Amino acid sequence: MIPIYLRLFLKKLVSLEEIEFEFVFHDVQKLNELALENKLDIIKVSYAHYFSIMQDYQVLNSGGAMGFGVGPLLISQKKYLPNDNLSDLKIAIPGKQTTAHFLLNFFQPHFKNKIEYSFENIEQAILNQEVDAGVIIHENRFTYLEKGLNKIIDLGEYWESQTQLPIPLGCIAIKNTLDFELKKSINYLIKKSIDIAHKNKSESSDFIRCHAQEMRDDVMKSHIQLYVNDFSKDIGPIGKAAVSKLYEAITHLTLTDSIYVI
């Protein structure tokens, strides 16, 4: 889903302080791929992918997606338990560079057959029996039960149980080469816009509806309530600890298991 503060930028409800923005909209995996090209000044990427681009970008404290109870779900049509032998399942993932993919490997690094799908197509791929299971993100966590699908495990809950830290899903990355004061201003504008969005929800609803994959108002409301939280305004010390733990876990998986590659 598009960050709600972008609507406020576009409608100029937040003063841009003479900063001009050009917006480019893509799904999470495409954004991760674009980040490797180092062409965009500011870009939203998966936290798990950030460590591949940190020589060119740094993370803003505001505008990211992080929290407790916000993690991806591993789902299927057939009922499985987390401790079943799942390694031979054909699993749809929303992109190999996503935090969702990392969390799947953090839970079980020996899945042998993973196929990339755009995140909004994963539920249907399971229903069509193209895959045995899939990792769903974003608003799909609010709709899969209605489609007769079953949760195998909440990958975010597994992360929390192992780390006692929030789940770092996505962040706003900004080019290292930009002026420091400019970076501070942009971070401030994002934080301010989130505050304004909370006070003026109607200003964002139409824009969100245009860009959301799931159009129902109740689902969009649930999505925003879950993913836009205090960590969105400032990740703070706990959030920074979570990012450090993520880096540590990714480094460990990369070094010890050739199956997992960012």
C-alpha positions in Angstrom: 0.0 0.0 0.0 1.1 3.5 -0.7 2.3 5.4 2.4 -0.5 7.6 3.6 1.7 10.7 3.9 2.3 10.9 0.1 -1.3 12.1 -0.4 -0.5 15.0 1.9 2.5 15.9 -0.1 0.6 15.8 -3.4 -2.2 17.9 -2.0 0.4 20.3 -0.4 -1.1 19.9 3.1 2.5 19.7 4.3 4.8 22.6 3.4 7.5 21.2 1.1 9.8 24.0 2.0 10.7 24.5 -1.7 11.5 20.8 -2.2 10.1 19.4 -5.4 9.1 15.7 -5.4 8.5 13.4 -8.4 6.7 10.2 -7.3 7.2 6.8 -8.8 4.9 4.0 -7.7 5.9 0.3 -7.8 5.4 -2.8 -5.7 7.9 -3.7 -3.0 10.0 -6.1 -5.1 10.3 -3.6 -8.0 11.4 -0.9 -5.6 14.0 -3.2 -4.2 15.3 -3.8 -7.7 15.3 -0.1 -8.5 17.3 0.6 -5.4 20.2 -1.4 -6.8 20.4 1.0 -9.7 21.1 3.9 -7.3 19.0 6.3 -9.5 16.3 7.5 -7.1 17.2 10.0 -4.4 14.6 8.6 -1.9 13.1 5.1 -2.1 11.1 2.8 0.0 12.8 -0.6 0.3 12.5 -3.8 2.4 14.7 -3.6 5.5 16.2 -7.0 4.6 17.3 -5.5 1.3 18.6 -2.3 2.7 21.9 -3.9 3.8 22.7 -4.5 0.1 22.4 -0.8 -0.7 23.7 0.8 2.4 26.9 2.0 0.7 24.7 4.3 -1.3 21.7 5.0 1.0 20.9 5.6 4.7 17.6 5.0 6.5 15.4 7.8 7.6 14.0 7.5 11.1 10.5 8.3 9.8 8.2 6.7 7.2 9.0 3.1 7.6 7.0 0.0 8.4 7.9 -1.7 11.7 6.0 -3.1 14.7 4.7 -6.0 16.7 2.1 -8.2 15.1 2.7 -6.9 11.6 4.6 -9.8 10.1 4.0 -11.8 7.0 2.0 -15.0 7.2 2.8 -18.4 5.6 -0.5 -19.8 4.4 -1.8 -22.7 2.4 -5.1 -24.4 1.2 -4.2 -27.7 2.9 -3.8 -27.5 6.7 -0.2 -27.8 8.0 1.4 -27.3 11.3 4.6 -25.3 11.7 6.5 -28.4 12.9 5.4 -30.5 9.9 8.0 -31.4 7.2 7.4 -28.4 4.9 10.8 -28.4 3.1 9.4 -29.9 -0.2 6.5 -27.5 -0.5 6.3 -25.2 -3.5 6.1 -21.7 -1.9 5.2 -18.4 -3.4 7.1 -15.4 -2.1 6.6 -11.7 -2.8 10.1 -11.2 -4.0 13.5 -12.7 -3.0 14.8 -9.3 -1.7 11.8 -8.8 0.6 11.8 -9.0 4.4 9.0 -11.5 4.0 11.5 -13.8 2.2 14.1 -13.4 4.9 11.5 -14.2 7.6 10.5 -17.4 5.8 14.2 -18.4 5.8 14.6 -17.3 9.4 11.8 -19.7 10.3 13.0 -22.5 8.1 16.1 -22.1 5.8 15.7 -25.3 3.9 12.7 -24.6 1.7 13.8 -26.0 -1.7 11.2 -24.6 -4.1 10.3 -20.9 -3.9 8.7 -19.0 -6.7 8.4 -15.2 -7.0 4.9 -13.7 -7.4 3.7 -10.1 -7.2 2.3 -10.0 -3.6 -1.3 -9.4 -4.7 -1.4 -12.6 -6.7 -0.1 -15.1 -4.1 -3.5 -16.0 -2.6 -4.9 -16.8 -6.1 -1.8 -18.8 -6.9 -2.5 -21.0 -3.9 -6.2 -21.4 -4.8 -5.2 -22.3 -8.4 -2.8 -24.9 -7.0 0.1 -23.4 -8.8 1.9 -23.5 -5.4 1.4 -25.4 -2.2 1.8 -22.4 0.1 2.6 -18.7 0.0 3.9 -15.8 2.1 1.4 -13.0 2.2 2.1 -9.4 3.1 0.2 -6.1 3.4 -3.6 -6.1 3.3 -3.8 -9.8 2.3 -3.4 -10.8 5.9 -7.0 -9.5 6.4 -8.6 -11.5 3.5 -7.0 -14.9 3.3 -9.5 -16.6 5.8 -12.4 -15.5 3.7 -11.0 -17.4 0.7 -10.7 -20.6 2.7 -7.0 -20.5 3.2 -5.2 -21.5 6.4 -2.3 -20.0 8.3 0.7 -22.3 8.8 2.6 -19.8 10.9 2.8 -16.1 11.5 6.4 -15.4 10.5 6.4 -12.1 12.4 5.3 -13.8 15.6 8.2 -16.3 15.2 10.7 -13.4 14.8 9.3 -11.7 17.9 9.5 -15.0 19.9 13.2 -15.4 19.0 14.3 -11.7 19.4 11.7 -10.0 21.6 11.9 -7.1 19.1 9.6 -5.5 16.6 9.6 -6.7 13.0 11.5 -4.3 10.6 9.6 -4.6 7.4 10.3 -1.6 5.2 12.1 1.7 5.4 12.6 5.0 3.6 16.1 5.1 2.3 17.8 8.4 1.1 21.0 8.9 -0.8 24.1 9.3 1.3 25.3 12.0 -1.1 22.4 14.4 -0.4 23.0 17.4 1.8 22.6 16.6 5.5 20.2 19.5 6.1 18.1 18.4 3.2 17.9 14.9 4.6 16.8 16.3 8.0 14.1 18.4 6.3 12.7 15.4 4.4 12.6 13.2 7.5 10.8 16.0 9.3 8.3 16.4 6.5 7.5 12.7 6.6 7.0 12.7 10.3 4.9 15.8 10.2 2.7 14.4 7.4 2.0 11.3 9.4 0.7 13.4 12.3 -1.4 15.4 10.0 -2.8 12.3 8.3 -3.9 10.9 11.7 -5.8 14.2 12.3 -7.3 14.4 8.7 -8.1 10.8 7.7 -10.5 11.8 5.0 -7.8 13.7 3.1 -6.0 10.4 2.5 -8.8 7.9 2.0 -9.5 8.5 -1.8 -5.8 8.4 -2.6 -5.3 5.2 -0.7 -8.3 3.6 -2.4 -6.9 4.4 -5.8 -3.6 2.6 -5.1 -4.7 -0.2 -2.7 -4.9 -3.8 -4.0 -7.7 -4.6 -1.6 -10.4 -1.9 -2.1 -12.8 -2.6 0.9 -12.8 0.2 3.4 -12.7 -2.1 6.4 -9.6 -3.8 5.1 -7.8 -0.6 4.3 -8.7 0.8 7.7 -7.4 -2.3 9.4 -4.2 -2.1 7.3 -3.5 1.5 8.3 -4.3 0.9 12.0 -1.8 -2.0 12.0 1.1 -0.7 10.0 1.1 3.0 10.7 2.2 3.3 14.3 4.7 5.1 16.5 7.6 3.4 14.8 6.4 5.0 11.5 7.1 8.4 13.0 10.4 7.5 14.6 11.9 4.0 15.0 13.7 5.1 18.2 16.2 2.9 20.1 14.0 -0.2 20.1 13.6 0.1 16.3 17.3 0.6 15.8 18.0 -2.5 18.0 15.6 -4.5 15.8 17.4 -3.4 12.6 20.7 -4.4 14.1 19.3 -7.8 15.0 18.0 -8.2 11.5 21.4 -7.4 10.1 23.0 -10.0 12.4 20.4 -12.6 11.5 20.8 -12.0 7.7 24.6 -12.2 8.0 24.3 -15.5 9.9 22.0 -17.0 7.3 24.0 -15.8 4.4 27.2 -17.3 5.8 25.8 -20.6 7.0 23.2 -21.5 4.4 23.9 -21.2 0.7 20.2 -21.5 0.0 19.5 -18.0 1.3 20.8 -15.2 -0.8 19.6 -11.6 -0.4 
